């Protein structure tokens, strides 16, 4: 009987649609080609940066962030909807008890039947014009036999929708982990820029003192003094704005962590002193289908839409119900709980839809149309996922080359400043050459820090694009 019921379920079982995925990332650059294809992000992937402050901030965000808590609450709601959808598979029992004072019309032949809403018959006949009490205690039975799978398809859809909520919660957590990491890197980048600006200001102030002494004895012009003062003011003007940006970014980080502004105290530390550049776990492109929460969520909604089609088809077929009622009924309270008060009725009923005004056809059209929408959305999500990972791999490859050139540029610029200062002291060049060399060093140091932070940010984005991490499936003990 169970096999027959499941064989009659309407709609097709879900099968994953065919999608086009690249064979590998090797064509996207040396970085993707050198990483083993079996590497996967860890469940706590942010720890690969080997920074205790960052790990602590991420843990706080996962525990206290209100958006994460809201997403988890939606999962609980979804699981309750699964329980509600499953309840239709089981018999429903209701216990009722009532007392009624009845007055039968004198102008009827079977007055009690008309008063109580039942069909006239010997068991319910009462003399017209009589008045009496009716004590009733009964249990009702209602059980729909899910012969066509309407309830089972509804439960399948509810389970898939709950799975979609779980993947959505994971996507929210993954996004916030990424935001926390990027915000932390931005703060450390500003710390390093502040350090560069402070050191530059100290050097320029020292240079200003030297130029002023040389000008006092006629070895430097007043123009050299004024140009040096411009540089000192330029370096000093950077510090307040960088401080402002750091405070604003700290406030953003505190909101992400779920704490009030001013709750987090991060002592200044240069970016390069606190972060380790991790390896890149890329893996195979096809693995994105198994671990990216947005793809998994899109597929879960597709599964739910497929089940809704079967549910809509089941409305075209008869509904088989088993209904019953049994209990104790008496006109005398003293005899209410005796065997003679027992009454019951039980039996099947079939409802065949004949004309519903097109509602069943409309329901089926809606379900099929929604499935097609979800299918196109699923394919588009996969396409965008591959696009995102490919862009990030390309960017990381270029960032590595860019950092190499910028470090060479900074080394050359620092040597140029040293040579310009030596030549200026010997009177071989004017001070304008020294100023240009110092500006070049400041620009090179700033650009190097910006590129390092951009590479770390893209690294975090790549972890997010790869689906972050996941907990390994528990190993079942041997039986």
N, C-alpha and C positions, 0 to 999 in steps of 0.2 A: 504493500500500500504506500509506504514511504517513497519507494522508487518510482511508483506510478505518479505520485504527487509531484516529485521533482522533475519527472519527464514532461509533465504538462506545463511547467513554468514558461511563461511567454517571454519573448525577447532572446537575444543572443548573449552568451557569456562574453565578458570583456576579453579582448585580445589587443595587445599593444600595437599601435599603428607603426608601419614601417617609416623610418626616418633616415635621412641621409646625414652621416657623420663622417668627418675626415678620419683617415686611417691613423694619423699621428700628427704631432705638432712640429715635426722635425723641419718642415719647410719655413717655419716662422722665425728661425734664428738660431744661433749657436747655443743659447741658454736652453731652449726646449730640446735641442738635439743631445745635449750632454747629460740631461737628467734621466735616470732610469724610469721606464714607463710604469713600473710597479710601485713607485713612491706615492704615498697618499698623505693628505694632511692628518695630523693627529687630532684627537678629540679636544685637547687643550692646546691648540696650535699656537696661541699667543705666547706660550712659554718658550717657543723656539727663539724668541728675541732675547731670552736670558736676562730679563729685567724684572726684579721683584716688585717694584712700584707699579709697573704696568699690569702684572698679574693680579696684584691686589685690587687695583682699580677695576679690572674686568670682573673679578669675583663680586665686588660690591655692586657693580652695575647689574649683574645677573640676579642678585638677591633683592635689590632695592628699586630698580627702575620700574616705574609705574606702567609703561607700555608693555614691558615683558610680563608683568603680573596680569595685565588685562588680557594679553594673548593666552596665558595659561588658564584664566577663568573661562575664556571662550571654549577651550578644550573640554572643560568640565561640563559646560552647557551642551556641547556636541555629543558627549558620551551619554548624557541624559536623554537626548533625542533618539539615540540608538536604542536605549532601553524602552522608550515609548513606542518606537516602531516595532520592536520585537514583541511587545505585549499583545499585539493582535493575533499572534500565533496560538495563544493559549485561551482556554475557556474563561469567561468572565462570570463571576458569581456575585450576586447582590442579595443581601438579607434585608428584609423590610418587615415592619410591624405596624399595624394601624387599628384604630377603633373608629367606627362610623355609626351614627344614629340615622336610621333609614325610615322614611315615611313613603309607603307605596301608594301610588295614585289609585283612586277608586274606579277610574275610567280605563283600566288596563286589564288584560287577561293574564299576562306574565309580568307583573309589576316589578319584581326584584331584578329580573334580567334587564329591563329598561333603565332602572335606577342605577345599577352597577355597570352599565355599558356592555353587558354580555348578551349573547344570543339567548332567547327564551328556550327553556328546556325543563325537564322534570327535576333536575338536580338543583335548579336555581329558581323554581317557581315559588311565589309567595302570594297569599290571598290579597287581592286589591283592597286598599283601605287600611292595611295593617301598619303598625309602627313597631320597630324592634331595633335592637343593637346588633352590630356585626363586629366580631373580634377576628382579626386576620393576622397571621404570621406566616411569611412565605420566603422561600429562597428562589431567586430567578437565575436561570442559566442562559447564556448567549455565547455561542461558539461558531465562528465563521471558519469553514473548512477551506483552507487556502489551496484549492485545487489548481488554480491557474497561476499561482505564484505572485499575485498582486502584493500581498503582505511581505513575502520574502524579498521581492525586488525592492520594495520600499525600505526594508531593513538594510539591504545591500547598499542602497543609495545613501542612507543615513550613516552607515559605517564609512563609506568613502568620503562623505562630507566631513566627518569627524577627523579622518586621516588628513584631509586637506587643512583642517584647522591646526592639527599638530605640526604639519610642515610649515604652516604660516607662522606659528609661534617660534619654530626654529629659525625661520627667516628673520623674524623680528630680533631674536637674540643675536643672530649672526650679524645683522646690520648694526646693532648697538655695540657689539664687540669691535667691529670695524671702526665705528665712529669714535669709540674711546681710544683706540690705538692711534688713529689719525690726529685726534685732539692732543693726545700726550706727545706725539712727535712734533706737533706744531709748537707746543709749549717749550720743548727742549730746543727746537730750532730758534725760537725767539731768545732763549737763554744764551745760545751761542752767538747770536747776532748782537745781543747786549754785551757779551764778553768782548767780541770783536770791536764794537763801538767804544767800549771803555778803554781797551788797550790802544786803539787808534787815537782816542782823545789824549791819553797820557803821552804817547809818542809825539803828537803834534804840539802839545803844550811844552814838552821838553824842547822841541825844535824851535818853538816860538821864543823861548827864553834864550836859546843860543843865537837866533837871528837878532833879537833885541840887543844882546851884548855886542855882536859884531857890528850892528848899526851904530851903536854908541861910540865905537872907535873908528867909524868910517869904513868898515870892511863890508858892509851890506847897505843896500838902499832902503829908503822908507817904503818903497813899493814892495820889496821882499817881505817886510814886516807885515804890511797890510794883507798880502796874499796868504801869509801864514795864519794871520788872525781869521781870515775867511775859512780856512781849513779847520781851525779849532772850533769855530762856531758851527760849522757843518757837522763835525763829529758830535759835538755836544747836543745839537738839535735832534739827532737820531735817537738818543737815549730816552727822552720822555715819550715819544711815540711808540717805541718798542715796548716800553713798560706798560703803556696803555693797552696795546694789543695783547700782551701777556695776561693782564688781568681779565680782559674780556674772554680770552680763550680758556682761562681757568674757570670762569663762571659757566661757560658752555660745558666743560668737562664735569663740573659739579652737578649740573642738571642731568647729564647722561648717567651719572652714577646714582642719581636720585637723592641728592643732598642739597641743602640750602646754600646759596652763595656765601663764600667765606669759610666753608667747612673743611676744605682740603688745603693743606699747607705743603707745597712742593718746593723744597729749597732749590735754588738755581743750580743747574748742571748742564754742561754743554752736551749737545746731541751726540757727538761722536764718543763721549765718555760713558754713555749709559746704554747704548744699543749695540747689539751684535747682529750683523747681517746674516740671516738664516739661509739655508738651502731652499730651493724652490721645488716643492712636491707637486709635479704637474700631473703625472699619470696619463692614462689613455683618454682620448676624447670621449669614447663611448661611456666611460665611467661617470661623466657628468650626469648622465641620465639616471644614475643610481644614487647620487649624493647631493645634487643641488636642490635646495628646498623649493625654489620656485618651479622647477621642472616637475618635481614630485607632487607639488600642490596642484599644478595644472593637470597632471595625469589623474590625480585623485578626483578632481572635478569631472574629468572625462569619464571615469568609471561610474561616478554617480549619475551622470547624464545617460549613459548607456543603460543603467538599471532602471531609470525613469521611463525609458522607452518600453521595456517589458511591463512595467507597472501600468502604463497607459494602455497597452494592448489588452491587458487582463480585464479592463472595464467593458470590453465588448462581449464578454462571456458571462454565463449565468453565475449568480452568487448562491452558494449552498450554505445554509445556516442550520444549526441545531439549536432550538430554543426549548425551554422548559420552565415549569414553575411547580413548586411543591411546598406544602406547608400545612398549617393547621387553621381551620376556619370554623367559627361557631357563633351562634346567636346568643349563647349563654356563657358567660365568663367562667362559670364553675366547670363547664364541660369542654373548655377550650383546649386543654392539654390531654385529652383522652384520644384513644385510637379512632373513635368514630369521627373525629374532626379532621382526619387526614384527607388531603386532596392533592392531586398532582396532574400535570399535563406535560408531555414531552413529545417532540417529533421534529423531523426535518422540514425545511422550507426552501424552495428554490425561487429566485427572482431572476427573470430573464429580461434584459433591456430590449425594448422594442423600438421606441422612438424617444430620443433624448434631446431633440432639437439641434443635433450636431455637436453637442458638448464633448462626446467621446472622440469624435474625429478631430476636433480642435485641440483636445488634450494630447492626442498622439502627434499632431503636427507640431505643437509647441515642444514636445519632448525631442522629436527628431531634429527640429531646427536648433534647439539648444545644444544637442550633441554635436551638430556640425560646427556651431560657434566654438564650443570647447575644443574640438579637434583642431580647428585653425589656430586657436589661441595656444594650444599645446605645441604645435609645430613652430609657431612664431617664437615662443619662449625658448625652445631648443636652439633656434637659429640665433637669437640674441645672445644666448649663453655662449655659444661657440665664438660669436663675434667679440664678446667682451673678453674672453680668455685670450683670444688671438691678439687683440689690441694690447692687452697688458703684457703679454710675453714679448711683443715687439718693443713696447716702451721700456721694459726692463733691460732688454738687450742694448737699446740705444743709450739708456742711462749709464750703463757700465762703461761704454766707450766715452760718453760725455764726461764722466767723472775722471777718467784717465787723462783726458786732454785738459780739464780744468785744474787738476793737481799740477800738471806740467806748467800750465799758465801761471798758477800762483807761485810756484818755485821761481820761474823766470822773472815775475814781477817783483818779488822780494829781492832778488839779486840786482834787478834794475834800480831799485831804491838805494841799495847799498852803493852801487857804482855812481849813481847820480850824486849822492851825498859826498862821496870822495872827490869826484870831479868838481863839485861846487866849492868844496873847501880849498881846492887848488886853483880856483878861479877859472876853470876851463869851460864851465857852463853857467848860465844864470839860474836863479832859483825856480824859475818856471818849470824847468825840466824835473826838478826834485818834486814839485807839487804834482805834476802830471804822473810821475812814478808812484807817489803815495796814493793818489786817487785810483790808479790802476790796481794797486794791492787791495785796497778796501773793496773795490768792485769784485775782484777775483775771489776774495775770501767770502763775500756775501753770496756770490753765485754758487760757490762750492757748497756752502751750507744749504742753500735752497735746493740744489740738485740732490744732495744726500737725503734731505727730508722728503723730496718728491719720490725718490726711489723707495724709501721706506713706506710711504703712503701707498705707492703702487703695489708694493709687496703685500700690504694688508688687503688691498683691493683684490689682489690675485688669490689670496687665501679665501676671501669671501666669494669670488667668482668660481672657485673650485668646489664650493660647498662647505668650506670650513672644515670642521671635524665632526666625528660622530663616535659614540660609544660602541665598542665591538659587541657583537651579539653574544649573549651568555652561552657558555658551553654546557650542554646537557650532560649530567652525570650518567655513566653507563648503568643500564638496568641489570 
